[in-house]
Amino acid sequence: MSGKLLKSGLIVSFMTLISRVLGLVRDVVVANFVGAGAAADVFFFANRIPNFLRRLFAEGAFSQAFVPVLSEVKAKHGDDAVRELVAKVAGTLGVIVTLVTLFGVIASPLLALLFGMGWFIEWLNNGPDAHKFEMASLMLKITFPYLWFISLVALSGAILNTYNKFAVAAFTPVFLNIAIIGCALYLAPTLTEPSLALAWGVFIGGAVQLLFQLPFLAKAGLLVLPRWGWRDENVTKIRTLMLPALFGVSVSQINLLLDTVIASFLLTGAVSWLYYSDRLIEFPLGLFGIAIATVILPNLSRHHAGADASKFAYTLDWALRFVAMFGLPAMFALMVLAQPIIAVLFMRGEFTENDVLMVSYSLVAYACGLLSYMLIKVLAPGFYARQDIKTPVRIGIIAMVANMGLNLMLAPFMSYVGLALATALSASLNAYLLYRGLKHRGVYQLSRRTMVFLAKFALASILMSVALYYFSPALSVWTGFTLSRQILQLAMLCVGAVVGYFVLLLLLGIRPADFKAKTVAERQG
């Protein structure tokens, strides 16, 4: 069983790697194009709101509610029942997101007011940043339809994942990155307001992602005509699970959105600095945390439907061990190499050396919570697969309240860096409470063997980071290098860190076979 999980996890991770690399290329293009000034602040703001709703309707609450029910229907009633459920869910979800999308497009000035209050006040007072509010309203009209496309993309992706076709959904985000890059390079020079090209890239990217997945659904015999099914028994179960999950699943996104509201009152560039640092955190998070969470949810749902508690617990233990093995060294490496990474990726065009410093501060703060972000992605499916949404919601409320309290305490002294640190600390609280909830329910508890592994991962990561710090030049020296020298130096540091880390793991007694245990005795070891 763990062999199949590992294979599926590697497939999703590889596809996600392609997407994340293109995502970094996209961010490099955007940084060169608009830097971290007013135009960048407005685009990231206008893109964050539909992305926030995407996490709620699509990757977040919807998927976590839909996959367990779909897996149960498939296991108990077969493919015909699955097709009927898909038709009714597609029709019901389609109507809802259409109404929400229309509201977002029409009410974009209201949304810009609510989530960019600082810019609205500037606009009322005819201040120097008044144009930000007007541009945010216009960009939202263009980017908001992305919600409609990506919600249906999430539906088709969840269906394919349930049938163990993970590669298609994992590869799909590549097209969003290509669309934004293409619009920045070719559409922007033709517009009087070039930054609008980025918003059109978001719109086009959403449409292409949906069109890409439809043939795969058709090939699997699951492309059906949507039907309204609000009162269907299984649709009712999904929306009952989804309503509380609209909040609980996407607490981290709500925190980021609230950070954006506060950042709109801070100095120009704060929204952009937080965005770039968050994007760098998203790279390892997507590569390992989200990829493994995507793979284990259908498996956990099947084990729950089959009442196999031992396999359920082992799947969680395997996933936690896997993400910790990569999450801990990634966390330390991002802290040590923050400035070199940012300089190599973004420091050109409108992106200055001062922007490198500013982004590095928030990146270090966000990185403190990287392992916690990954653990949330792994532990939360332990509840969703059991169709228990209320517990993560309660935990999410606690984490969000803690985040806002920390924001108010830290932002006055640490500005935007305080917002990033508050997010990391509240994520750690969230992960701890999720684990405690699973433990108290007798669902999952860390095995002694996994605790030993975690200690070894931590030791190897610390030793690796000390070596990285010793061999990394200061930023003043780094910026004196040519770009090719910077890339070569960073590549040598990264390769050396990866090799050194895994050599340390081997010396500490960890072997690849530890992630392929098949017997009950090994699972319980």
Buried (B, 14 or more C-beta within 10 A) or exposed (E): BBEEBBEBBEBBBBBBBBBBBBBBBBBBBBBBBBBBBBBBBBBBBBBBBBBBBBBBBBBBBBBBBBBBBBBBBBEEEEEEBBBBBBBBBBBBBBEBBBEBBEEBBEBBBEBBBEBBBBBBBBBEEEBEBBBBBBBBBBBBBBBBBBBBBBBBBBBBBBBBBBBEBBBBBBBBBBBBBBBBBBBBEEBBEEEEEBBBBBBBBBBBBBBBBBEBBEEBBEEBEBBBEBBBBEEBEBBEBBBBBBBBBBBBBBBBBBBBBBBBBBBBBBEBBBBBBBBBBBBBBBBBBBBBBBBBBBBBBBBBBBBBBEEBEEBBBBBBBBBBBBBBBBBBBBBBBBBBBBBBBBBBBBBBBBBBBEBBBBBBBBBBBBBBBBBBBBBBBBBBBBBBBBBBBEBBBBBBEBBBEBBBEBBEEBBEEBBBBBBBBBBBBBBBBBBBBBBEBBEEEEBBBBBEBBEBBBEBBBBBBBBBBEBBEEEBBEBEEBBEBEEEEBEEBBEEBBEBBEEBBBEBBEEBEBEEEBBBBEEEEBBBE
